[in-house]
Amino acid sequence: MSSTTRSKGRIGILTGGGDVPGLNPAIRAVTIRALHEGYEVVGIRRGWAGLIDMVRDKDHDNNEHFVHLTEEIVNRTGRSGGTFLHTSRTRPSHIPDVNVPPHLRDRYTAPTNDLTEEVLKNLDYLGIDTLIPIGGDDTLSYGAHLHRKGVRVIAIPKTMDNDVPGTDYCIGFSTCVTRTISLTHTLRTTAGSHERFLVIEVFGRYAGFTALLPTMAGAASRCLIPESPFHVEWLCELLTEDRKENPSLYSVAIVSEGAVMEGGSMVFSGDEKDMYGHRKLGGIGDRISGHLKDLSPRFNNGRRINVISQRLSYLVRCGDPDAVDSIVPMAYGNLALDLMLEGRTGRMVGLRNGQYDDVPIDVVTSTKKVVDVETTYNRERLRPLYKSFRHKPLFLVTSEA
């Protein structure tokens, strides 16, 4: 029988930022353990948005903003992808006037508004003793802000880019890499049939792990990462060499969405910024493909080589989690409960040097975790370095870089 009838306290949990496979298993792990320990769990809907949209009135219907979690609810969803609590890129300290909830518009009238006071009041209204946000560095940076305001916060890192500092692994990364490898190999049949270059664009704003690891695993011969600007002429020459050596006359490059040509800048799909100041990236793969087509006669005896350009985008973040993104979220959720029961908050759980551990939550705002180009990437050959693997973690990414 569930032990929810003897509540020792109330835990809040939310997911913010982009969805990844593994969020629902993490929510399930936190909820099951908490209920068995005698705590109640409240799921906040739509990330931080749920904590600014709710109305502090017992007669108001707040069902779209939070839900009391049970074993039945989380068992039904806990093996699936996405997040059943939904998500958003809301930043309560930077809410544009058009996003201020209607019931607060008479009090918050500036072009950009700090609704942190409302978040704190709503946490108190819900009776939440400990808050567990699951997200990337943007979502968790606001969690760190609440920690400094006195909220008991324990963070769980997730991002398909694996770029949250302080941990070797973020929920979602393994499934992303697995899907990237699989989809790239699937596209090879078309690239080979038409004897073309294949350019695959993947997520990765500042960190190139999602391009580097699949290339290292054999999905491509070249990769471009945000940490190392490149010359497109040199890329074309290398891909042409790769194509000539391939019996099926094609070659493959995986490109991070944040990759930059030498002397150029990131390619954005629009001008609008989210609440964390980010413009939406997208299009570097198409831009590179156009250059490759135009430059290819120079390296191919005057004959043009056509290009297949494919943006994997949401294909690698949808669907069910793989084994790693089912196991690690389970461990992270239980680690978070261990910390809470020990009275230790203001922490982020993670993996460090192959072991589960925790670090101060402020680490998420202290630095950026990016590819160590000197030890991991060959700038001259536009590909990973295949050496110095001793004592590296499973995915070759340390908590520091």
Contacts in CASP RR format, 6 or more apart in sequence:
PFRMAT RR
TARGET T0000
AUTHOR 0000-0000-0000
METHOD contacts of the structure
MODEL  1
MSSTTRSKGRIGILTGGGDVPGLNPAIRAVTIRALHEGYEVVGIRRGWAG
LIDMVRDKDHDNNEHFVHLTEEIVNRTGRSGGTFLHTSRTRPSHIPDVNV
PPHLRDRYTAPTNDLTEEVLKNLDYLGIDTLIPIGGDDTLSYGAHLHRKG
VRVIAIPKTMDNDVPGTDYCIGFSTCVTRTISLTHTLRTTAGSHERFLVI
EVFGRYAGFTALLPTMAGAASRCLIPESPFHVEWLCELLTEDRKENPSLY
SVAIVSEGAVMEGGSMVFSGDEKDMYGHRKLGGIGDRISGHLKDLSPRFN
NGRRINVISQRLSYLVRCGDPDAVDSIVPMAYGNLALDLMLEGRTGRMVG
LRNGQYDDVPIDVVTSTKKVVDVETTYNRERLRPLYKSFRHKPLFLVTSE
A
2 35 0 8 1.000
2 36 0 8 1.000
2 70 0 8 1.000
2 71 0 8 1.000
3 35 0 8 1.000
3 36 0 8 1.000
3 37 0 8 1.000
3 38 0 8 1.000
4 35 0 8 1.000
4 38 0 8 1.000
4 40 0 8 1.000
4 70 0 8 1.000
6 38 0 8 1.000
7 38 0 8 1.000
7 39 0 8 1.000
7 40 0 8 1.000
8 37 0 8 1.000
8 38 0 8 1.000
8 39 0 8 1.000
9 38 0 8 1.000
9 39 0 8 1.000
9 40 0 8 1.000
9 129 0 8 1.000
10 39 0 8 1.000
10 40 0 8 1.000
10 41 0 8 1.000
10 42 0 8 1.000
10 126 0 8 1.000
10 127 0 8 1.000
10 128 0 8 1.000
10 129 0 8 1.000
11 30 0 8 1.000
11 34 0 8 1.000
11 39 0 8 1.000
11 40 0 8 1.000
11 41 0 8 1.000
11 42 0 8 1.000
11 128 0 8 1.000
11 129 0 8 1.000
11 130 0 8 1.000
11 131 0 8 1.000
11 132 0 8 1.000
11 340 0 8 1.000
12 41 0 8 1.000
12 42 0 8 1.000
12 43 0 8 1.000
12 44 0 8 1.000
12 126 0 8 1.000
12 128 0 8 1.000
12 130 0 8 1.000
12 131 0 8 1.000
12 132 0 8 1.000
13 27 0 8 1.000
13 30 0 8 1.000
13 31 0 8 1.000
13 41 0 8 1.000
13 42 0 8 1.000
13 43 0 8 1.000
13 44 0 8 1.000
13 69 0 8 1.000
13 85 0 8 1.000
13 131 0 8 1.000
13 132 0 8 1.000
13 133 0 8 1.000
13 134 0 8 1.000
14 43 0 8 1.000
14 44 0 8 1.000
14 45 0 8 1.000
14 47 0 8 1.000
14 48 0 8 1.000
14 50 0 8 1.000
14 51 0 8 1.000
14 85 0 8 1.000
14 131 0 8 1.000
14 132 0 8 1.000
14 133 0 8 1.000
14 134 0 8 1.000
15 23 0 8 1.000
15 27 0 8 1.000
15 47 0 8 1.000
15 83 0 8 1.000
15 85 0 8 1.000
15 86 0 8 1.000
15 87 0 8 1.000
15 133 0 8 1.000
15 134 0 8 1.000
15 135 0 8 1.000
15 158 0 8 1.000
16 47 0 8 1.000
16 48 0 8 1.000
16 83 0 8 1.000
16 87 0 8 1.000
16 88 0 8 1.000
16 89 0 8 1.000
16 90 0 8 1.000
16 133 0 8 1.000
16 134 0 8 1.000
16 135 0 8 1.000
16 136 0 8 1.000
16 139 0 8 1.000
17 47 0 8 1.000
17 87 0 8 1.000
17 88 0 8 1.000
17 89 0 8 1.000
17 135 0 8 1.000
17 136 0 8 1.000
17 138 0 8 1.000
17 139 0 8 1.000
18 87 0 8 1.000
18 89 0 8 1.000
18 317 0 8 1.000
19 81 0 8 1.000
19 82 0 8 1.000
19 83 0 8 1.000
19 87 0 8 1.000
19 317 0 8 1.000
19 318 0 8 1.000
20 82 0 8 1.000
20 158 0 8 1.000
20 159 0 8 1.000
20 160 0 8 1.000
20 171 0 8 1.000
20 172 0 8 1.000
20 175 0 8 1.000
20 176 0 8 1.000
20 317 0 8 1.000
20 325 0 8 1.000
21 81 0 8 1.000
21 82 0 8 1.000
21 172 0 8 1.000
21 175 0 8 1.000
21 317 0 8 1.000
21 318 0 8 1.000
21 319 0 8 1.000
21 320 0 8 1.000
21 321 0 8 1.000
21 322 0 8 1.000
21 325 0 8 1.000
22 81 0 8 1.000
22 82 0 8 1.000
22 158 0 8 1.000
22 171 0 8 1.000
22 172 0 8 1.000
22 175 0 8 1.000
22 321 0 8 1.000
22 325 0 8 1.000
22 326 0 8 1.000
22 329 0 8 1.000
23 81 0 8 1.000
23 82 0 8 1.000
23 83 0 8 1.000
23 85 0 8 1.000
23 87 0 8 1.000
23 134 0 8 1.000
23 158 0 8 1.000
23 171 0 8 1.000
23 329 0 8 1.000
24 74 0 8 1.000
24 77 0 8 1.000
24 78 0 8 1.000
24 79 0 8 1.000
24 80 0 8 1.000
24 81 0 8 1.000
24 82 0 8 1.000
24 83 0 8 1.000
24 84 0 8 1.000
25 78 0 8 1.000
25 79 0 8 1.000
25 321 0 8 1.000
25 325 0 8 1.000
25 326 0 8 1.000
25 329 0 8 1.000
25 330 0 8 1.000
26 134 0 8 1.000
26 156 0 8 1.000
26 158 0 8 1.000
26 171 0 8 1.000
26 329 0 8 1.000
26 330 0 8 1.000
26 332 0 8 1.000
26 333 0 8 1.000
27 43 0 8 1.000
27 69 0 8 1.000
27 74 0 8 1.000
27 77 0 8 1.000
27 78 0 8 1.000
27 83 0 8 1.000
27 84 0 8 1.000
27 85 0 8 1.000
27 134 0 8 1.000
28 74 0 8 1.000
28 75 0 8 1.000
28 77 0 8 1.000
28 78 0 8 1.000
28 79 0 8 1.000
28 330 0 8 1.000
29 329 0 8 1.000
29 330 0 8 1.000
29 331 0 8 1.000
29 332 0 8 1.000
29 333 0 8 1.000
29 334 0 8 1.000
30 41 0 8 1.000
30 132 0 8 1.000
30 333 0 8 1.000
30 336 0 8 1.000
30 337 0 8 1.000
31 41 0 8 1.000
31 69 0 8 1.000
31 70 0 8 1.000
31 71 0 8 1.000
31 73 0 8 1.000
31 74 0 8 1.000
32 71 0 8 1.000
32 74 0 8 1.000
32 75 0 8 1.000
33 333 0 8 1.000
33 334 0 8 1.000
33 337 0 8 1.000
34 40 0 8 1.000
34 41 0 8 1.000
34 337 0 8 1.000
35 41 0 8 1.000
35 70 0 8 1.000
35 71 0 8 1.000
37 337 0 8 1.000
37 341 0 8 1.000
40 68 0 8 1.000
41 68 0 8 1.000
41 69 0 8 1.000
42 66 0 8 1.000
42 67 0 8 1.000
42 68 0 8 1.000
42 69 0 8 1.000
42 126 0 8 1.000
42 128 0 8 1.000
43 66 0 8 1.000
43 67 0 8 1.000
43 68 0 8 1.000
43 69 0 8 1.000
43 85 0 8 1.000
44 50 0 8 1.000
44 51 0 8 1.000
44 65 0 8 1.000
44 66 0 8 1.000
44 85 0 8 1.000
45 64 0 8 1.000
45 65 0 8 1.000
45 66 0 8 1.000
45 67 0 8 1.000
45 85 0 8 1.000
45 86 0 8 1.000
46 53 0 8 1.000
46 65 0 8 1.000
46 85 0 8 1.000
46 86 0 8 1.000
46 87 0 8 1.000
46 88 0 8 1.000
46 90 0 8 1.000
47 85 0 8 1.000
47 86 0 8 1.000
47 87 0 8 1.000
47 88 0 8 1.000
47 90 0 8 1.000
47 133 0 8 1.000
47 139 0 8 1.000
48 88 0 8 1.000
48 90 0 8 1.000
48 91 0 8 1.000
48 92 0 8 1.000
48 119 0 8 1.000
48 133 0 8 1.000
48 139 0 8 1.000
48 142 0 8 1.000
49 88 0 8 1.000
49 90 0 8 1.000
50 65 0 8 1.000
50 66 0 8 1.000
50 90 0 8 1.000
51 65 0 8 1.000
51 92 0 8 1.000
51 118 0 8 1.000
51 119 0 8 1.000
51 122 0 8 1.000
51 123 0 8 1.000
52 90 0 8 1.000
52 92 0 8 1.000
52 95 0 8 1.000
52 101 0 8 1.000
52 104 0 8 1.000
52 115 0 8 1.000
52 118 0 8 1.000
52 119 0 8 1.000
52 122 0 8 1.000
53 64 0 8 1.000
53 65 0 8 1.000
53 101 0 8 1.000
54 60 0 8 1.000
54 62 0 8 1.000
54 65 0 8 1.000
54 66 0 8 1.000
54 122 0 8 1.000
54 125 0 8 1.000
55 62 0 8 1.000
55 103 0 8 1.000
56 121 0 8 1.000
56 122 0 8 1.000
56 125 0 8 1.000
66 126 0 8 1.000
67 73 0 8 1.000
67 85 0 8 1.000
73 84 0 8 1.000
77 84 0 8 1.000
78 84 0 8 1.000
79 320 0 8 1.000
79 326 0 8 1.000
80 319 0 8 1.000
80 320 0 8 1.000
81 318 0 8 1.000
81 319 0 8 1.000
81 320 0 8 1.000
81 321 0 8 1.000
82 318 0 8 1.000
82 319 0 8 1.000
89 138 0 8 1.000
89 274 0 8 1.000
89 275 0 8 1.000
89 276 0 8 1.000
90 99 0 8 1.000
90 275 0 8 1.000
91 138 0 8 1.000
91 142 0 8 1.000
91 274 0 8 1.000
91 275 0 8 1.000
91 276 0 8 1.000
92 114 0 8 1.000
92 115 0 8 1.000
92 116 0 8 1.000
92 118 0 8 1.000
92 119 0 8 1.000
92 142 0 8 1.000
93 114 0 8 1.000
93 115 0 8 1.000
93 116 0 8 1.000
93 142 0 8 1.000
93 145 0 8 1.000
94 112 0 8 1.000
94 113 0 8 1.000
94 114 0 8 1.000
94 275 0 8 1.000
94 276 0 8 1.000
95 108 0 8 1.000
95 112 0 8 1.000
95 113 0 8 1.000
95 114 0 8 1.000
95 115 0 8 1.000
95 275 0 8 1.000
96 111 0 8 1.000
96 112 0 8 1.000
96 113 0 8 1.000
96 275 0 8 1.000
97 105 0 8 1.000
97 108 0 8 1.000
97 109 0 8 1.000
97 110 0 8 1.000
97 111 0 8 1.000
97 112 0 8 1.000
97 113 0 8 1.000
99 275 0 8 1.000
100 108 0 8 1.000
100 113 0 8 1.000
100 115 0 8 1.000
104 115 0 8 1.000
104 118 0 8 1.000
108 115 0 8 1.000
116 145 0 8 1.000
116 146 0 8 1.000
116 149 0 8 1.000
119 146 0 8 1.000
120 146 0 8 1.000
120 149 0 8 1.000
120 151 0 8 1.000
123 131 0 8 1.000
123 151 0 8 1.000
129 152 0 8 1.000
130 152 0 8 1.000
130 153 0 8 1.000
130 154 0 8 1.000
130 340 0 8 1.000
130 345 0 8 1.000
131 143 0 8 1.000
131 146 0 8 1.000
131 151 0 8 1.000
131 152 0 8 1.000
131 153 0 8 1.000
131 154 0 8 1.000
132 153 0 8 1.000
132 154 0 8 1.000
132 155 0 8 1.000
132 156 0 8 1.000
132 333 0 8 1.000
132 336 0 8 1.000
133 139 0 8 1.000
133 140 0 8 1.000
133 142 0 8 1.000
133 143 0 8 1.000
133 153 0 8 1.000
133 155 0 8 1.000
133 156 0 8 1.000
134 155 0 8 1.000
134 156 0 8 1.000
134 157 0 8 1.000
134 158 0 8 1.000
134 171 0 8 1.000
135 155 0 8 1.000
135 156 0 8 1.000
135 157 0 8 1.000
135 158 0 8 1.000
135 159 0 8 1.000
135 164 0 8 1.000
136 157 0 8 1.000
136 158 0 8 1.000
136 159 0 8 1.000
136 164 0 8 1.000
136 170 0 8 1.000
136 364 0 8 1.000
137 159 0 8 1.000
137 163 0 8 1.000
137 164 0 8 1.000
137 165 0 8 1.000
137 364 0 8 1.000
137 365 0 8 1.000
138 276 0 8 1.000
138 278 0 8 1.000
140 155 0 8 1.000
140 157 0 8 1.000
140 164 0 8 1.000
140 348 0 8 1.000
140 361 0 8 1.000
140 364 0 8 1.000
141 364 0 8 1.000
141 365 0 8 1.000
143 151 0 8 1.000
143 153 0 8 1.000
143 155 0 8 1.000
143 361 0 8 1.000
144 153 0 8 1.000
144 155 0 8 1.000
144 346 0 8 1.000
144 361 0 8 1.000
144 362 0 8 1.000
144 364 0 8 1.000
144 365 0 8 1.000
146 153 0 8 1.000
147 153 0 8 1.000
147 345 0 8 1.000
147 346 0 8 1.000
147 361 0 8 1.000
147 362 0 8 1.000
152 340 0 8 1.000
152 345 0 8 1.000
152 346 0 8 1.000
153 345 0 8 1.000
153 346 0 8 1.000
153 361 0 8 1.000
154 336 0 8 1.000
154 339 0 8 1.000
154 340 0 8 1.000
154 345 0 8 1.000
154 346 0 8 1.000
154 347 0 8 1.000
154 348 0 8 1.000
154 349 0 8 1.000
154 361 0 8 1.000
155 346 0 8 1.000
155 347 0 8 1.000
155 348 0 8 1.000
155 349 0 8 1.000
155 361 0 8 1.000
155 364 0 8 1.000
156 171 0 8 1.000
156 329 0 8 1.000
156 332 0 8 1.000
156 333 0 8 1.000
156 336 0 8 1.000
156 348 0 8 1.000
156 349 0 8 1.000
157 164 0 8 1.000
157 166 0 8 1.000
157 167 0 8 1.000
157 169 0 8 1.000
157 170 0 8 1.000
157 171 0 8 1.000
157 332 0 8 1.000
157 348 0 8 1.000
157 349 0 8 1.000
157 350 0 8 1.000
157 364 0 8 1.000
158 164 0 8 1.000
158 170 0 8 1.000
158 171 0 8 1.000
158 172 0 8 1.000
159 170 0 8 1.000
159 171 0 8 1.000
159 172 0 8 1.000
159 173 0 8 1.000
160 170 0 8 1.000
160 172 0 8 1.000
160 173 0 8 1.000
160 175 0 8 1.000
160 176 0 8 1.000
160 203 0 8 1.000
160 210 0 8 1.000
160 316 0 8 1.000
160 317 0 8 1.000
161 170 0 8 1.000
161 173 0 8 1.000
161 176 0 8 1.000
161 203 0 8 1.000
161 204 0 8 1.000
161 205 0 8 1.000
161 207 0 8 1.000
161 208 0 8 1.000
161 209 0 8 1.000
161 210 0 8 1.000
162 169 0 8 1.000
162 170 0 8 1.000
162 173 0 8 1.000
162 207 0 8 1.000
162 209 0 8 1.000
162 210 0 8 1.000
162 369 0 8 1.000
162 395 0 8 1.000
162 397 0 8 1.000
163 170 0 8 1.000
163 204 0 8 1.000
163 206 0 8 1.000
163 207 0 8 1.000
163 209 0 8 1.000
163 368 0 8 1.000
163 369 0 8 1.000
163 370 0 8 1.000
164 170 0 8 1.000
164 348 0 8 1.000
164 364 0 8 1.000
164 369 0 8 1.000
165 363 0 8 1.000
165 364 0 8 1.000
165 366 0 8 1.000
165 367 0 8 1.000
165 368 0 8 1.000
165 369 0 8 1.000
165 399 0 8 1.000
165 400 0 8 1.000
166 348 0 8 1.000
166 350 0 8 1.000
166 352 0 8 1.000
166 359 0 8 1.000
166 363 0 8 1.000
166 364 0 8 1.000
166 369 0 8 1.000
166 399 0 8 1.000
166 400 0 8 1.000
167 348 0 8 1.000
167 349 0 8 1.000
167 350 0 8 1.000
167 351 0 8 1.000
167 352 0 8 1.000
167 359 0 8 1.000
167 399 0 8 1.000
168 350 0 8 1.000
168 351 0 8 1.000
168 352 0 8 1.000
168 353 0 8 1.000
168 354 0 8 1.000
168 393 0 8 1.000
168 394 0 8 1.000
168 395 0 8 1.000
168 397 0 8 1.000
168 398 0 8 1.000
168 399 0 8 1.000
169 328 0 8 1.000
169 350 0 8 1.000
169 351 0 8 1.000
169 393 0 8 1.000
169 394 0 8 1.000
169 395 0 8 1.000
169 397 0 8 1.000
171 325 0 8 1.000
171 328 0 8 1.000
171 329 0 8 1.000
171 332 0 8 1.000
172 317 0 8 1.000
172 321 0 8 1.000
172 325 0 8 1.000
173 209 0 8 1.000
173 210 0 8 1.000
173 325 0 8 1.000
173 395 0 8 1.000
174 322 0 8 1.000
174 323 0 8 1.000
174 324 0 8 1.000
174 325 0 8 1.000
174 328 0 8 1.000
174 395 0 8 1.000
175 316 0 8 1.000
175 317 0 8 1.000
175 321 0 8 1.000
175 322 0 8 1.000
175 324 0 8 1.000
175 325 0 8 1.000
176 202 0 8 1.000
176 203 0 8 1.000
176 210 0 8 1.000
176 316 0 8 1.000
176 317 0 8 1.000
177 210 0 8 1.000
177 213 0 8 1.000
177 214 0 8 1.000
177 217 0 8 1.000
177 395 0 8 1.000
178 322 0 8 1.000
179 312 0 8 1.000
179 315 0 8 1.000
179 316 0 8 1.000
180 200 0 8 1.000
180 202 0 8 1.000
180 210 0 8 1.000
180 214 0 8 1.000
180 219 0 8 1.000
180 254 0 8 1.000
180 312 0 8 1.000
180 316 0 8 1.000
181 214 0 8 1.000
181 217 0 8 1.000
181 218 0 8 1.000
181 219 0 8 1.000
183 200 0 8 1.000
183 312 0 8 1.000
183 315 0 8 1.000
183 316 0 8 1.000
184 198 0 8 1.000
184 200 0 8 1.000
184 214 0 8 1.000
184 219 0 8 1.000
184 220 0 8 1.000
184 252 0 8 1.000
184 254 0 8 1.000
185 219 0 8 1.000
187 198 0 8 1.000
187 200 0 8 1.000
187 308 0 8 1.000
187 310 0 8 1.000
188 198 0 8 1.000
188 250 0 8 1.000
188 252 0 8 1.000
190 198 0 8 1.000
190 308 0 8 1.000
191 197 0 8 1.000
191 198 0 8 1.000
191 250 0 8 1.000
191 251 0 8 1.000
191 252 0 8 1.000
191 308 0 8 1.000
192 248 0 8 1.000
192 249 0 8 1.000
192 250 0 8 1.000
194 250 0 8 1.000
194 306 0 8 1.000
194 308 0 8 1.000
195 243 0 8 1.000
195 248 0 8 1.000
195 249 0 8 1.000
195 250 0 8 1.000
195 305 0 8 1.000
196 250 0 8 1.000
196 305 0 8 1.000
196 306 0 8 1.000
196 307 0 8 1.000
196 308 0 8 1.000
197 239 0 8 1.000
197 243 0 8 1.000
197 250 0 8 1.000
197 251 0 8 1.000
197 252 0 8 1.000
197 253 0 8 1.000
197 289 0 8 1.000
197 292 0 8 1.000
197 296 0 8 1.000
197 305 0 8 1.000
197 306 0 8 1.000
197 307 0 8 1.000
197 308 0 8 1.000
198 250 0 8 1.000
198 251 0 8 1.000
198 252 0 8 1.000
198 253 0 8 1.000
198 307 0 8 1.000
198 308 0 8 1.000
198 310 0 8 1.000
199 252 0 8 1.000
199 253 0 8 1.000
199 255 0 8 1.000
199 285 0 8 1.000
199 288 0 8 1.000
199 289 0 8 1.000
199 292 0 8 1.000
199 307 0 8 1.000
199 308 0 8 1.000
199 309 0 8 1.000
199 310 0 8 1.000
200 220 0 8 1.000
200 252 0 8 1.000
200 253 0 8 1.000
200 254 0 8 1.000
200 255 0 8 1.000
200 310 0 8 1.000
200 311 0 8 1.000
200 312 0 8 1.000
201 255 0 8 1.000
201 256 0 8 1.000
201 257 0 8 1.000
201 282 0 8 1.000
201 283 0 8 1.000
201 284 0 8 1.000
201 285 0 8 1.000
201 286 0 8 1.000
201 309 0 8 1.000
201 310 0 8 1.000
201 311 0 8 1.000
201 312 0 8 1.000
201 313 0 8 1.000
202 210 0 8 1.000
202 211 0 8 1.000
202 214 0 8 1.000
202 254 0 8 1.000
202 255 0 8 1.000
202 256 0 8 1.000
202 257 0 8 1.000
202 312 0 8 1.000
202 316 0 8 1.000
203 210 0 8 1.000
203 256 0 8 1.000
203 257 0 8 1.000
203 312 0 8 1.000
203 313 0 8 1.000
203 316 0 8 1.000
203 317 0 8 1.000
204 210 0 8 1.000
204 211 0 8 1.000
204 226 0 8 1.000
204 256 0 8 1.000
204 257 0 8 1.000
204 258 0 8 1.000
204 281 0 8 1.000
205 226 0 8 1.000
205 256 0 8 1.000
205 257 0 8 1.000
205 258 0 8 1.000
205 266 0 8 1.000
205 278 0 8 1.000
205 281 0 8 1.000
206 226 0 8 1.000
206 227 0 8 1.000
206 258 0 8 1.000
206 368 0 8 1.000
206 370 0 8 1.000
207 225 0 8 1.000
207 226 0 8 1.000
207 227 0 8 1.000
207 256 0 8 1.000
207 368 0 8 1.000
207 369 0 8 1.000
207 370 0 8 1.000
207 371 0 8 1.000
208 225 0 8 1.000
208 226 0 8 1.000
208 227 0 8 1.000
208 256 0 8 1.000
208 370 0 8 1.000
208 371 0 8 1.000
209 371 0 8 1.000
209 395 0 8 1.000
209 397 0 8 1.000
210 256 0 8 1.000
210 316 0 8 1.000
211 223 0 8 1.000
211 224 0 8 1.000
211 225 0 8 1.000
211 254 0 8 1.000
211 255 0 8 1.000
211 256 0 8 1.000
211 259 0 8 1.000
212 223 0 8 1.000
212 225 0 8 1.000
212 371 0 8 1.000
212 376 0 8 1.000
212 377 0 8 1.000
212 384 0 8 1.000
213 395 0 8 1.000
213 396 0 8 1.000
214 220 0 8 1.000
214 223 0 8 1.000
214 254 0 8 1.000
215 221 0 8 1.000
215 222 0 8 1.000
215 223 0 8 1.000
215 254 0 8 1.000
215 383 0 8 1.000
215 384 0 8 1.000
216 384 0 8 1.000
216 386 0 8 1.000
216 396 0 8 1.000
219 252 0 8 1.000
219 254 0 8 1.000
220 252 0 8 1.000
220 253 0 8 1.000
220 254 0 8 1.000
221 238 0 8 1.000
221 239 0 8 1.000
221 242 0 8 1.000
221 251 0 8 1.000
221 252 0 8 1.000
221 253 0 8 1.000
221 383 0 8 1.000
222 235 0 8 1.000
222 238 0 8 1.000
222 239 0 8 1.000
222 242 0 8 1.000
222 251 0 8 1.000
222 252 0 8 1.000
222 253 0 8 1.000
222 254 0 8 1.000
222 381 0 8 1.000
222 382 0 8 1.000
222 383 0 8 1.000
223 253 0 8 1.000
223 254 0 8 1.000
223 255 0 8 1.000
223 256 0 8 1.000
223 382 0 8 1.000
223 383 0 8 1.000
223 384 0 8 1.000
224 230 0 8 1.000
224 235 0 8 1.000
224 253 0 8 1.000
224 254 0 8 1.000
224 255 0 8 1.000
224 256 0 8 1.000
224 259 0 8 1.000
224 288 0 8 1.000
224 382 0 8 1.000
225 256 0 8 1.000
225 259 0 8 1.000
225 371 0 8 1.000
225 373 0 8 1.000
225 377 0 8 1.000
226 256 0 8 1.000
226 258 0 8 1.000
226 259 0 8 1.000
226 260 0 8 1.000
226 266 0 8 1.000
226 370 0 8 1.000
227 370 0 8 1.000
227 371 0 8 1.000
227 373 0 8 1.000
227 377 0 8 1.000
228 371 0 8 1.000
228 373 0 8 1.000
228 377 0 8 1.000
228 379 0 8 1.000
229 260 0 8 1.000
229 261 0 8 1.000
229 262 0 8 1.000
229 263 0 8 1.000
229 264 0 8 1.000
230 259 0 8 1.000
230 260 0 8 1.000
230 261 0 8 1.000
230 262 0 8 1.000
230 382 0 8 1.000
231 261 0 8 1.000
231 262 0 8 1.000
232 261 0 8 1.000
232 288 0 8 1.000
232 291 0 8 1.000
232 292 0 8 1.000
232 295 0 8 1.000
233 295 0 8 1.000
233 298 0 8 1.000
234 382 0 8 1.000
235 253 0 8 1.000
235 288 0 8 1.000
235 292 0 8 1.000
235 382 0 8 1.000
236 291 0 8 1.000
236 292 0 8 1.000
236 295 0 8 1.000
236 296 0 8 1.000
236 298 0 8 1.000
236 299 0 8 1.000
237 299 0 8 1.000
238 381 0 8 1.000
238 382 0 8 1.000
239 251 0 8 1.000
239 253 0 8 1.000
239 292 0 8 1.000
240 251 0 8 1.000
240 296 0 8 1.000
240 299 0 8 1.000
240 300 0 8 1.000
240 305 0 8 1.000
241 299 0 8 1.000
242 251 0 8 1.000
242 252 0 8 1.000
243 249 0 8 1.000
243 250 0 8 1.000
243 251 0 8 1.000
243 305 0 8 1.000
253 288 0 8 1.000
253 382 0 8 1.000
255 284 0 8 1.000
255 285 0 8 1.000
255 288 0 8 1.000
256 284 0 8 1.000
257 267 0 8 1.000
257 281 0 8 1.000
257 282 0 8 1.000
257 283 0 8 1.000
257 284 0 8 1.000
258 266 0 8 1.000
258 267 0 8 1.000
258 281 0 8 1.000
258 284 0 8 1.000
259 284 0 8 1.000
260 266 0 8 1.000
260 284 0 8 1.000
261 288 0 8 1.000
266 281 0 8 1.000
266 284 0 8 1.000
267 281 0 8 1.000
267 282 0 8 1.000
267 283 0 8 1.000
267 284 0 8 1.000
267 285 0 8 1.000
267 287 0 8 1.000
268 279 0 8 1.000
268 280 0 8 1.000
268 281 0 8 1.000
268 282 0 8 1.000
269 280 0 8 1.000
269 281 0 8 1.000
269 282 0 8 1.000
269 283 0 8 1.000
270 279 0 8 1.000
270 280 0 8 1.000
271 279 0 8 1.000
272 279 0 8 1.000
272 280 0 8 1.000
273 279 0 8 1.000
274 280 0 8 1.000
282 311 0 8 1.000
283 311 0 8 1.000
285 309 0 8 1.000
285 311 0 8 1.000
286 309 0 8 1.000
286 311 0 8 1.000
288 309 0 8 1.000
289 307 0 8 1.000
289 308 0 8 1.000
289 309 0 8 1.000
290 307 0 8 1.000
290 309 0 8 1.000
292 305 0 8 1.000
292 307 0 8 1.000
293 304 0 8 1.000
293 305 0 8 1.000
293 306 0 8 1.000
293 307 0 8 1.000
296 303 0 8 1.000
296 304 0 8 1.000
296 305 0 8 1.000
297 303 0 8 1.000
297 304 0 8 1.000
321 329 0 8 1.000
328 351 0 8 1.000
331 356 0 8 1.000
332 349 0 8 1.000
332 350 0 8 1.000
332 356 0 8 1.000
333 349 0 8 1.000
335 349 0 8 1.000
335 350 0 8 1.000
335 356 0 8 1.000
335 358 0 8 1.000
336 349 0 8 1.000
339 345 0 8 1.000
339 347 0 8 1.000
339 349 0 8 1.000
339 358 0 8 1.000
344 358 0 8 1.000
346 360 0 8 1.000
346 361 0 8 1.000
347 358 0 8 1.000
347 359 0 8 1.000
347 360 0 8 1.000
347 361 0 8 1.000
348 358 0 8 1.000
348 359 0 8 1.000
348 360 0 8 1.000
348 361 0 8 1.000
348 363 0 8 1.000
348 364 0 8 1.000
349 356 0 8 1.000
349 357 0 8 1.000
349 358 0 8 1.000
350 356 0 8 1.000
350 357 0 8 1.000
350 358 0 8 1.000
350 359 0 8 1.000
350 399 0 8 1.000
351 357 0 8 1.000
351 393 0 8 1.000
351 399 0 8 1.000
352 359 0 8 1.000
352 399 0 8 1.000
353 393 0 8 1.000
353 398 0 8 1.000
353 399 0 8 1.000
354 393 0 8 1.000
354 394 0 8 1.000
359 399 0 8 1.000
367 400 0 8 1.000
369 397 0 8 1.000
369 399 0 8 1.000
369 400 0 8 1.000
369 401 0 8 1.000
370 401 0 8 1.000
371 377 0 8 1.000
371 401 0 8 1.000
372 401 0 8 1.000
373 379 0 8 1.000
375 385 0 8 1.000
375 388 0 8 1.000
376 384 0 8 1.000
376 385 0 8 1.000
376 396 0 8 1.000
377 383 0 8 1.000
377 384 0 8 1.000
377 385 0 8 1.000
378 384 0 8 1.000
378 385 0 8 1.000
389 396 0 8 1.000
392 398 0 8 1.000
END
